[in-house]
Amino acid sequence: MTTKEKILVTGVAGFIGSKVAELLLKNGYSVVGVDNINNYYSPKLKFHRLNLLQNFCDFQFYNIDVENFVELEELFASNKFVSVINLAARAGVRASIENPYIYVSTNIVGTLNLLELMRKYSINKFVLASSSSVYAGEKVPFRENMRVDYPISQYAATKKSAELLSYTYHHLYAIDVSVLRFFTVFGPAGRPDMSYFQFIEKIRKGIPITIYGDGSQKRDFTYIEDIANGVLSSMKPLGYEIINLGGGRSPVSINYMIELIENTLHRKALIEYQPFNNADMSETGADISKAKVLLGWQPEIDFETGMNNTIKWHLQNESLLNSL
Ligand SMILES: NC(=O)c1ccc[n+]([C@@H]2O[C@H](COP(=O)([O-])OP(=O)(O)OC[C@H]3O[C@@H](n4cnc5c(N)ncnc54)[C@H](O)[C@@H]3O)[C@@H](O)[C@H]2O)c1
């Protein structure tokens, strides 16, 4: 009998973590998932995602905070992981301005805890979720070799810090690291703080939506299934590589996204305008040629198809959404 390779996924109750865990399980891995189920957004949605994962017999969940070294160490001591995929984070740009300390403790100290335990327990493969937000100030398309030394939010600063710490552990202890810079991930069961999620919910209920700026800002949206595939393909030995996982097509404006939602829901959005927030980027766009070469990865789902799937999920999960 062959034993399954065991992967530690942090942030497993999150939007991306739950999809990555599902894909790992479907691909024959055993998954140990960790999450502290914090209330940055409704834990009900996190439990909803976790419930779906509990259907797999090779899935185990632990309510652990990645900031808690002692509890994490118990997990490392009792499991032999082949890889650690770190998706746990405080992930909102605006919230990082209001509460920077929690961003530093989770995104930086949490990452350090995992790297230290990987060193101690000789685990060689680390996949780290980073973000397009580190590219602030650069011109699109964003390439991995651009200098990204000027983060414009505490969130971006913590993501860059986690990248740097991972490099240090690669240099000192030969831990193999894939740093993945995700670009505006969207899809079913997404994050309620993200604009597409709020727009779908509010437009369908006839509640006014808020646009910061004039709505011409653009994002390189990437569909959740493409991201999960990208994470799995990055689990191979690479040394230390930073890789963009982005839509890689023409970035989409907020105004276009609203129009698409309006047309699909057959409802007009009520729009309130607020000044552009200077922790926001006006445009993101990924050069994804490195992901194609190193991982053989490219996104398969276009924005319109992905948004249709997402809106369908919102319509099919009304009672869950109304309870959040
Ligand atoms: N969604 C995006 O568009 C996007 C873009 C770029 C980068 N990312 C990164 O991808 C990763 C996953 O993001 P997401 O969109 O799934 O966010 P999410 O908030 O849905 O998932 C993060 C999960 O981590 C958990 N978590 C937070 N702090 C924790 C802690 N201290 N200990 C244990 N668990 C903790 C949360 O409870 C949550 O379930 C994050 O690192 C995020 O920064 C996301």
The ligand as an SDF file (V2000), in Angstrom:
LIG
                    3D

 44 48  0  0  0  0  0  0  0  0999 V2000
   -7.9480   36.8080   -3.0710 N   0  0  0  0  0  0  0  0  0  0  0  0
   -7.0680   37.5400   -3.7270 C   0  0  0  0  0  0  0  0  0  0  0  0
   -7.4140   38.2440   -4.6900 O   0  0  0  0  0  0  0  0  0  0  0  0
   -5.6150   37.5230   -3.3440 C   0  0  0  0  0  0  0  0  0  0  0  0
   -4.7250   38.2820   -4.1150 C   0  0  0  0  0  0  0  0  0  0  0  0
   -3.3750   38.2870   -3.7680 C   0  0  0  0  0  0  0  0  0  0  0  0
   -2.9230   37.5230   -2.7100 C   0  0  0  0  0  0  0  0  0  0  0  0
   -3.8120   36.8130   -1.9660 N   0  0  0  0  0  0  0  0  0  0  0  0
   -3.2820   36.0230   -0.8420 C   0  0  0  0  0  0  0  0  0  0  0  0
   -3.7790   34.7080   -0.9430 O   0  0  0  0  0  0  0  0  0  0  0  0
   -3.9300   34.1450    0.3690 C   0  0  0  0  0  0  0  0  0  0  0  0
   -5.3420   33.6460    0.5520 C   0  0  0  0  0  0  0  0  0  0  0  0
   -6.2320   34.7520    0.3850 O   0  0  0  0  0  0  0  0  0  0  0  0
   -7.8120   34.5950    0.3370 P   0  0  0  0  0  0  0  0  0  0  0  0
   -8.3150   35.5450   -0.6710 O   0  0  0  0  0  0  0  0  0  0  0  0
   -8.1570   33.1510    0.2710 O   0  0  0  0  0  0  0  0  0  0  0  0
   -8.1810   35.2050    1.7690 O   0  0  0  0  0  0  0  0  0  0  0  0
   -9.1250   34.5980    2.9300 P   0  0  0  0  0  0  0  0  0  0  0  0
   -9.1820   35.6820    3.9630 O   0  0  0  0  0  0  0  0  0  0  0  0
  -10.3760   34.0810    2.3710 O   0  0  0  0  0  0  0  0  0  0  0  0
   -8.2640   33.3910    3.4630 O   0  0  0  0  0  0  0  0  0  0  0  0
   -7.2490   33.5200    4.4390 C   0  0  0  0  0  0  0  0  0  0  0  0
   -7.5560   32.5200    5.5430 C   0  0  0  0  0  0  0  0  0  0  0  0
   -6.4850   32.6010    6.4740 O   0  0  0  0  0  0  0  0  0  0  0  0
   -7.0460   32.5170    7.7720 C   0  0  0  0  0  0  0  0  0  0  0  0
   -6.1290   33.1840    8.7060 N   0  0  0  0  0  0  0  0  0  0  0  0
   -5.9010   34.5230    8.8140 C   0  0  0  0  0  0  0  0  0  0  0  0
   -5.0590   34.7480    9.8180 N   0  0  0  0  0  0  0  0  0  0  0  0
   -4.7280   33.5400   10.3530 C   0  0  0  0  0  0  0  0  0  0  0  0
   -3.8960   33.1320   11.4060 C   0  0  0  0  0  0  0  0  0  0  0  0
   -3.2190   34.0350   12.1500 N   0  0  0  0  0  0  0  0  0  0  0  0
   -3.7720   31.8180   11.6730 N   0  0  0  0  0  0  0  0  0  0  0  0
   -4.4640   30.9030   10.9420 C   0  0  0  0  0  0  0  0  0  0  0  0
   -5.2760   31.2420    9.9190 N   0  0  0  0  0  0  0  0  0  0  0  0
   -5.4080   32.5450    9.6330 C   0  0  0  0  0  0  0  0  0  0  0  0
   -8.3770   33.2320    7.6850 C   0  0  0  0  0  0  0  0  0  0  0  0
   -9.2820   32.8220    8.7000 O   0  0  0  0  0  0  0  0  0  0  0  0
   -8.8450   32.8370    6.2980 C   0  0  0  0  0  0  0  0  0  0  0  0
   -9.6820   31.6980    6.3380 O   0  0  0  0  0  0  0  0  0  0  0  0
   -3.5360   35.2660    1.3260 C   0  0  0  0  0  0  0  0  0  0  0  0
   -2.1790   35.1070    1.6600 O   0  0  0  0  0  0  0  0  0  0  0  0
   -3.7070   36.5200    0.5180 C   0  0  0  0  0  0  0  0  0  0  0  0
   -2.8920   37.5670    0.9960 O   0  0  0  0  0  0  0  0  0  0  0  0
   -5.1440   36.7880   -2.2550 C   0  0  0  0  0  0  0  0  0  0  0  0
  1  2  1  0
  2  3  2  0
  2  4  1  0
  4  5  1  0
  4 44  2  0
  5  6  2  0
  6  7  1  0
  7  8  2  0
  8  9  1  0
  8 44  1  0
  9 10  1  0
  9 42  1  0
 10 11  1  0
 11 12  1  0
 11 40  1  0
 12 13  1  0
 13 14  1  0
 14 15  2  0
 14 16  1  0
 14 17  1  0
 17 18  1  0
 18 19  2  0
 18 20  1  0
 18 21  1  0
 21 22  1  0
 22 23  1  0
 23 24  1  0
 23 38  1  0
 24 25  1  0
 25 26  1  0
 25 36  1  0
 26 27  1  0
 26 35  1  0
 27 28  2  0
 28 29  1  0
 29 30  1  0
 29 35  2  0
 30 31  1  0
 30 32  2  0
 32 33  1  0
 33 34  2  0
 34 35  1  0
 36 37  1  0
 36 38  1  0
 38 39  1  0
 40 41  1  0
 40 42  1  0
 42 43  1  0
M  CHG  2   8   1  16  -1
M  END
$$$$
